[in-house]
């Protein structure tokens, strides 16, 4: 009995090899499209990170606006006496002579 490969024409063998190589490339590129450094999985992770950073940014912008407001209220052009009194008590530990300190 002759070898089975010798009965298959060379053209059929090259077509099968080409098909196998094409299938391998398709599988490789499909895998990279999903799992690669720039694939869909990474895209989803980056989008989630963007959402988290946007929430953090919004919080920081709110905190900055509050600090700018307090700074403006303590500036020489506009002085909020209540805020000045609050800060003097908190930072310097000051109190009025007629007040009683309770801890």
C-alpha positions, 0 to 999 in steps of 0.5 A: 500500500502506498503512502496516503500523502503520495496520492494527494496532488501537490495542488491540494496540499498547497491549498490546504496549507494556504487555508490552514495558514489563513485560518491561523492568521484569522484566529490570531488577529481575532485574539489580538482584537479582543485581548491585545494591548489595544483590543476591546478588553483594554478599551473597556478598561480604559473607558472605566478608568476615564469614568472614574477619573471624571468623577474624581475631577468633578470632586476636585473641581468642587473642592477647588471652587469651595477653597476659592470662595473661602479665599475670596471671602478672606481677601483684603477686597472682601472680608467676611468677619464670620469666616475670619472669626471661625478661622481664628478660633480654629487655627489660633485657638482664640476665644472671646474673654466672655466665653467659657471653653467646654471640652 
